[in-house]
Amino acid sequence: MDGLRPFLESVRKHRHARDNFLGLLHVLIGRRISSADGDAISAGLTWRQTAALLKKVRWDKTAIGHLGLDSKLLPARDRERFWYAAIALAHVDSAVACTAGDRLATQMKPAGFQIGPGPSS
């Protein structure tokens, strides 16, 4: 999971998740991420691992606004539970999420990351 830190830092630096947070969640959970030379970074995370990672890198909680969620309805004090609840409500398995993941995959290619195709339905 520590290999994902450079990936998330690149996403944050280039602001690719600013309007595409659903795509980021979809990629983290359901897709293979590798470096430009083909070394595997992630084969997909569980919701719990993704929530822990977002907590660890201190991802901005306002990102859930792009998911159409109200932060008042999510656990406020425990950041990991906050992210887990947001993921549960985000519909990361939807066709919209898959399209958003494809868009993020295209954006991350110049940054040196290869993102595999989405899971087949």
C-alpha angles and dihedrals in degrees: 000000000000089000088068093064094082089047093052092044089054091048090050094044094051092038093231093147094048092099097010107057091135089058091052092052091047091051095046093050106034111024142068114246121197138168122255091266092054101257109147115246098172138354092199132295135237119247089255093051091048091051091049091049093050089050092048094052090042095236112198110265092214088074089085088072087077088058092057092246128139112229090212089069093056129077104275104192102046109059094195092052088046092057093042091053091047091052091048091054097041099078093228089177096060127110089246090057091048091053090048089050090052089052091051091047090056092048094049097050094082089049090061101261127119117205118196126226121282122266113278116252 
